[in-house]
Amino acid sequence: MGKALATRPACREILSGSDLLRKILESHKVLSHQARFGLLLSMVLGIRLNWPNSFADAAAETVKVAMRNRLLLLLAIFAIGMVSATASFATERALTRALSGQAVDERRVALVVGNNSYAFQPLRNPVNDARGMTRALKNLGFTVIHVENAKRIDMQKAILKFAEQLREGGTGLFYYAGHGLQVRGTNYLVPVDENITSEASIRFEAISLDAVLEQMGEPRPRRTNIVILDACRNNPYASRYGGSGGGLALVNAPTDFLVAYAAAPGGVAIDGDTDNGLYTGELLNAISEPGLRIEDVFKRTRAAVSEKTRFAQIPWEASSLVRDFSFNTGKPEKEPEETEQLAENQSQEERGVKASRANQALELEFWDSIKGSNNAADYEAYMEAFPNGIFVPLAKTRAERFRKSSQQAALPKVPGIEEIESLYESLTASNLREKPTAKSKRVGRVKAGTRLLATGKVENMNWYRVETPDGGVGYIYGDLIKKVMPGQATAAALAQAQQTAEAEQAAQRRADAEKAAEEAQRRADAEKAAKDAQRRADAEKAAKDAQRRAETEKAAKDAQRRAEAEKAAKDAQRRAEAEKAAKDAQRRADAEKAAEEAQRRAEEAKAAQLAAATIAQPKPSPPDSSGESFKDCATCPEMVQLPGGKFRMGSNFDASERPVHSVEIKSGFAIAKHEVTYGSWKACVTDGGCSHLPELKNATDRMPVRNVSWDDVQEYLRWLQKKTSKPYRLPSESEWEFAARASTTTSFWWGEEPSANRANCKDCGGVYDRKNPAEIGLYPPNGFGLHDMNGGVWEWVSDCWQGSYNGHPTDGSSWEKNDCRQRVLRGGSWRNDVSYLRSSSRFFYDSNVRYSVNGFRVALSLD
């Protein structure tokens, strides 16, 4: 064998000029059979190596030379792959450097934000999504900054901290789940303390995505940036300022960025009915797969989400990455079986080399014979003969493509087909035909709403050739389908875009590998020079550090002496104060008669504190004579009689409160003096009238009941009607605003401007507890004698929600409509700021949904 190899010029030079190589080939103790086979194969290829001191560098040198010929490169990789089964870790490291020039150990830093608890419209899944993403990223080697239910200042601090950590280099990942919206092509991320009332207020209340990209885009070593936005849920703020609800705008990814969206540009993501949103749930499954490139991770996620939503939601990415990246860099658990068997069966050097060379020659000859075929069976035969062959990935791709083509070819040929590729949807349950005629054989059936990929149209006929989601192929009449409008990409378009991106990335990887091989030596020299410079810098730094430590120690000692002196002075002061307190306590003890006197003083102090916290301002004028009150039972709400009258309803503050219009309530009615209390609701539950008892921690019986839906309130009203034989009901929206204004025309019943200690809200003054509203009656009544019409809890009324007052009844009656799923809320809550407490402010919620700040008060007709 050695004689035959020596006939090649390059091999002859190596065999005659390198004692080291000869010793390696002659020794059975230095390397395994696989390692010696790799070296021999490099000689067969005619590659001249400048043998360094380690086999790891020899492997890298082999790849660099072989890159100039694609066939040689494939064989060299195959040989070195066999060697790596027994070579040291240094061999793998050298090969990795030669192929990609990428450091194995990269820094990974992530910022993960999940926002659920919006006061305006809370979400279900973002916090769970963020927690799941944090756990996954930590397992994958990321240092994670985790923020949930973040206010605007919290998000700003987290972004700045994230940017600071990124400056040292490596991969940066930003993940956001929560409300997101676009204004004039700019995307914004919404914090939980937002106060968005107009389009102009968004830039001050929300965080611009451009600001995050700018921080991540600062230059740093080995920069790779990943941005994941599960924030394409429908815009809930549209009704408040008239904006669009159409998802997020497309971002043109800067260099070294991949920006991933839960839905295509302008599309809307589905929140999901499990612990995670649909998009993030599928993404968490994909990133845990070992060895997947980042492009394949998002391709798998897109395929899963598209399939589960029947292409209603199609995730999207914009990428300008120039480096390879994998979330999970681990290898598959099971190595190829043929490689393991080769390592076990090689017992003789000559037998192993000859068998491997013969097998490769046979494989190449087999591939050359079929590589131009369009028959899937040829490629399947190749994979069966060479299950671990060099061309197996390419063979799988071609086999799948030609197998699909053969299915389409099974249809009878129809002349005059115009080739197209468009996404359609079936309008009704329809038959697929073998030919474009209703009399031909039926080959399948589709349900209404099925998405179909049209691949051809019969000329001069209204028939289309289509593919179904389950792989079926046939013809369907054109009137039975409709084309999907722009805004949702077809599966074929997505596949084509993904294939183009992958081709560009493959070309870039090849260019990077060639450049890395050529510059390997220059990097080695640069690394040596850098290490020398680093050693010098370290020595200088050590000297400076020593000087600083000495100065720091001296300063610390001085500070310690000062602290001890200050402590001694404080101790002396405390002792003096303690002696004085002891004398005062003795004098008080002598003056007190007994424990009963101490209890009396405590009760007086509590009463004084409560009086100070209540209202320090003069009481308003007493209500007019119409405000007579009554109660129909001990547990019934106290009612106040109101006369009829005219008033101007609404305001120009918000679109939902326009137009301002006149309303005349002709008949008097009664309305509850207070919001229905927790104690009254519990009486309904005890009597069996109400089925739901809210779990309100630390709530008293005199606090307003809350966390009840509009449907729950109907049970309470039926119980009250049965108990009193009177037609208790919810007030109409007109009756409620008439009662709240109490013959005033200002924003609040007390005037135009907020006033301290007039109502229960977070910036209204007085006693405030974020967890619970104040008890009823602690704040002054309006001119009709009604308490807490502004603040306390949002109050359900009887009307269906409409986005404006166009067509609103003018006689004080309730505004109803068919299929009424959303009902009106009035008055604001104790958790809102004072702007929500205006007498004209209105809001809505689904009638069957319970929310922690929603309660009610009752009304009664007096006819």
Rosetta blueprint (number, residue, H / E / L):
1 M L
2 G H
3 K H
4 A H
5 L H
6 A H
7 T L
8 R L
9 P H
10 A H
11 C H
12 R H
13 E H
14 I H
15 L H
16 S H
17 G H
18 S L
19 D H
20 L H
21 L H
22 R H
23 K H
24 I H
25 L H
26 E H
27 S L
28 H L
29 K L
30 V L
31 L L
32 S L
33 H H
34 Q H
35 A H
36 R H
37 F H
38 G H
39 L H
40 L H
41 L H
42 S H
43 M H
44 V H
45 L L
46 G L
47 I L
48 R L
49 L L
50 N L
51 W L
52 P L
53 N L
54 S L
55 F H
56 A H
57 D H
58 A H
59 A H
60 A H
61 E H
62 T H
63 V H
64 K H
65 V H
66 A H
67 M L
68 R L
69 N L
70 R H
71 L H
72 L H
73 L H
74 L H
75 L H
76 A H
77 I H
78 F H
79 A H
80 I H
81 G H
82 M H
83 V H
84 S L
85 A L
86 T L
87 A L
88 S L
89 F H
90 A H
91 T H
92 E H
93 R H
94 A H
95 L H
96 T H
97 R H
98 A H
99 L H
100 S H
101 G L
102 Q L
103 A L
104 V L
105 D L
106 E L
107 R L
108 R E
109 V E
110 A E
111 L E
112 V E
113 V E
114 G E
115 N L
116 N L
117 S L
118 Y L
119 A L
120 F L
121 Q L
122 P L
123 L L
124 R L
125 N L
126 P H
127 V H
128 N H
129 D H
130 A H
131 R H
132 G H
133 M H
134 T H
135 R H
136 A H
137 L H
138 K H
139 N H
140 L L
141 G L
142 F L
143 T E
144 V E
145 I E
146 H E
147 V E
148 E E
149 N L
150 A L
151 K L
152 R H
153 I H
154 D H
155 M H
156 Q H
157 K H
158 A H
159 I H
160 L H
161 K H
162 F H
163 A H
164 E H
165 Q H
166 L H
167 R L
168 E L
169 G L
170 G L
171 T E
172 G E
173 L E
174 F E
175 Y E
176 Y E
177 A E
178 G L
179 H L
180 G E
181 L E
182 Q E
183 V E
184 R L
185 G L
186 T E
187 N E
188 Y E
189 L E
190 V L
191 P L
192 V L
193 D L
194 E L
195 N L
196 I L
197 T L
198 S L
199 E L
200 A L
201 S L
202 I H
203 R H
204 F H
205 E H
206 A L
207 I E
208 S E
209 L H
210 D H
211 A H
212 V H
213 L H
214 E H
215 Q H
216 M H
217 G L
218 E L
219 P L
220 R L
221 P L
222 R L
223 R L
224 T E
225 N E
226 I E
227 V E
228 I E
229 L E
230 D E
231 A L
232 C L
233 R L
234 N L
235 N L
236 P L
237 Y L
238 A H
239 S H
240 R H
241 Y H
242 G L
243 G L
244 S L
245 G L
246 G L
247 G L
248 L L
249 A L
250 L L
251 V L
252 N L
253 A L
254 P L
255 T L
256 D L
257 F E
258 L E
259 V E
260 A E
261 Y E
262 A L
263 A L
264 A L
265 P L
266 G L
267 G L
268 V L
269 A L
270 I L
271 D L
272 G L
273 D L
274 T L
275 D L
276 N L
277 G L
278 L H
279 Y H
280 T H
281 G H
282 E H
283 L H
284 L H
285 N H
286 A H
287 I H
288 S L
289 E L
290 P L
291 G L
292 L L
293 R E
294 I H
295 E H
296 D H
297 V H
298 F H
299 K H
300 R H
301 T H
302 R H
303 A H
304 A H
305 V H
306 S H
307 E H
308 K H
309 T L
310 R L
311 F L
312 A L
313 Q L
314 I L
315 P L
316 W E
317 E E
318 A E
319 S E
320 S L
321 L L
322 V L
323 R L
324 D L
325 F L
326 S E
327 F L
328 N L
329 T L
330 G L
331 K L
332 P L
333 E L
334 K L
335 E L
336 P L
337 E H
338 E H
339 T H
340 E H
341 Q H
342 L H
343 A H
344 E H
345 N H
346 Q L
347 S L
348 Q L
349 E H
350 E H
351 R H
352 G H
353 V H
354 K H
355 A H
356 S H
357 R H
358 A H
359 N H
360 Q H
361 A H
362 L H
363 E H
364 L H
365 E H
366 F H
367 W H
368 D H
369 S H
370 I H
371 K L
372 G L
373 S L
374 N L
375 N L
376 A H
377 A H
378 D H
379 Y H
380 E H
381 A H
382 Y H
383 M H
384 E H
385 A H
386 F L
387 P L
388 N L
389 G L
390 I L
391 F L
392 V H
393 P H
394 L H
395 A H
396 K H
397 T H
398 R H
399 A H
400 E H
401 R H
402 F H
403 R H
404 K H
405 S H
406 S H
407 Q H
408 Q H
409 A H
410 A L
411 L L
412 P L
413 K L
414 V L
415 P L
416 G L
417 I E
418 E E
419 E E
420 I E
421 E E
422 S E
423 L E
424 Y E
425 E E
426 S E
427 L L
428 T L
429 A L
430 S E
431 N E
432 L E
433 R E
434 E L
435 K L
436 P L
437 T L
438 A L
439 K L
440 S L
441 K L
442 R E
443 V E
444 G E
445 R E
446 V E
447 K L
448 A L
449 G L
450 T L
451 R E
452 L E
453 L E
454 A E
455 T E
456 G E
457 K E
458 V E
459 E L
460 N L
461 M L
462 N L
463 W E
464 Y E
465 R E
466 V E
467 E E
468 T L
469 P L
470 D L
471 G L
472 G L
473 V E
474 G E
475 Y E
476 I E
477 Y E
478 G H
479 D H
480 L H
481 I E
482 K E
483 K E
484 V L
485 M L
486 P L
487 G L
488 Q L
489 A L
490 T L
491 A H
492 A H
493 A H
494 L H
495 A H
496 Q H
497 A H
498 Q H
499 Q H
500 T H
501 A H
502 E H
503 A H
504 E H
505 Q H
506 A H
507 A H
508 Q H
509 R H
510 R H
511 A H
512 D H
513 A H
514 E H
515 K H
516 A H
517 A H
518 E H
519 E H
520 A H
521 Q H
522 R H
523 R H
524 A H
525 D H
526 A H
527 E H
528 K H
529 A H
530 A H
531 K H
532 D H
533 A H
534 Q H
535 R H
536 R H
537 A H
538 D H
539 A H
540 E H
541 K H
542 A H
543 A H
544 K H
545 D H
546 A H
547 Q H
548 R H
549 R H
550 A H
551 E H
552 T H
553 E H
554 K H
555 A H
556 A H
557 K H
558 D H
559 A H
560 Q H
561 R H
562 R H
563 A H
564 E H
565 A H
566 E H
567 K H
568 A H
569 A H
570 K H
571 D H
572 A H
573 Q H
574 R H
575 R H
576 A H
577 E H
578 A H
579 E H
580 K H
581 A H
582 A H
583 K H
584 D H
585 A H
586 Q H
587 R H
588 R H
589 A H
590 D H
591 A H
592 E L
593 K L
594 A L
595 A H
596 E H
597 E H
598 A H
599 Q H
600 R H
601 R H
602 A H
603 E H
604 E H
605 A H
606 K H
607 A H
608 A H
609 Q H
610 L H
611 A H
612 A H
613 A H
614 T L
615 I L
616 A L
617 Q L
618 P L
619 K L
620 P L
621 S L
622 P L
623 P L
624 D L
625 S L
626 S L
627 G L
628 E L
629 S E
630 F E
631 K L
632 D L
633 C L
634 A L
635 T L
636 C L
637 P L
638 E L
639 M E
640 V E
641 Q E
642 L E
643 P L
644 G L
645 G E
646 K E
647 F E
648 R E
649 M E
650 G L
651 S L
652 N L
653 F L
654 D L
655 A H
656 S H
657 E H
658 R L
659 P L
660 V L
661 H E
662 S E
663 V E
664 E E
665 I E
666 K L
667 S L
668 G L
669 F E
670 A E
671 I E
672 A E
673 K L
674 H L
675 E L
676 V L
677 T E
678 Y H
679 G H
680 S H
681 W H
682 K H
683 A H
684 C H
685 V H
686 T H
687 D L
688 G L
689 G L
690 C L
691 S L
692 H L
693 L L
694 P L
695 E L
696 L L
697 K L
698 N L
699 A L
700 T L
701 D L
702 R L
703 M L
704 P E
705 V L
706 R L
707 N L
708 V L
709 S L
710 W H
711 D H
712 D H
713 V H
714 Q H
715 E H
716 Y H
717 L H
718 R H
719 W H
720 L H
721 Q H
722 K H
723 K H
724 T H
725 S L
726 K L
727 P L
728 Y E
729 R E
730 L L
731 P L
732 S L
733 E H
734 S H
735 E H
736 W H
737 E H
738 F H
739 A H
740 A H
741 R H
742 A L
743 S L
744 T L
745 T L
746 T L
747 S L
748 F E
749 W L
750 W L
751 G E
752 E L
753 E L
754 P L
755 S L
756 A L
757 N L
758 R L
759 A L
760 N E
761 C L
762 K L
763 D L
764 C L
765 G L
766 G L
767 V L
768 Y L
769 D L
770 R L
771 K L
772 N L
773 P L
774 A L
775 E L
776 I L
777 G L
778 L L
779 Y L
780 P L
781 P L
782 N L
783 G L
784 F L
785 G L
786 L L
787 H L
788 D L
789 M L
790 N L
791 G E
792 G L
793 V L
794 W E
795 E E
796 W E
797 V E
798 S E
799 D E
800 C E
801 W L
802 Q L
803 G L
804 S L
805 Y L
806 N L
807 G L
808 H L
809 P L
810 T L
811 D L
812 G L
813 S L
814 S L
815 W L
816 E L
817 K L
818 N L
819 D L
820 C L
821 R L
822 Q E
823 R E
824 V E
825 L E
826 R E
827 G L
828 G L
829 S L
830 W L
831 R L
832 N L
833 D L
834 V H
835 S H
836 Y H
837 L H
838 R L
839 S L
840 S L
841 S L
842 R E
843 F E
844 F E
845 Y E
846 D E
847 S L
848 N L
849 V L
850 R L
851 Y L
852 S L
853 V L
854 N E
855 G E
856 F E
857 R L
858 V L
859 A E
860 L E
861 S E
862 L L
863 D L
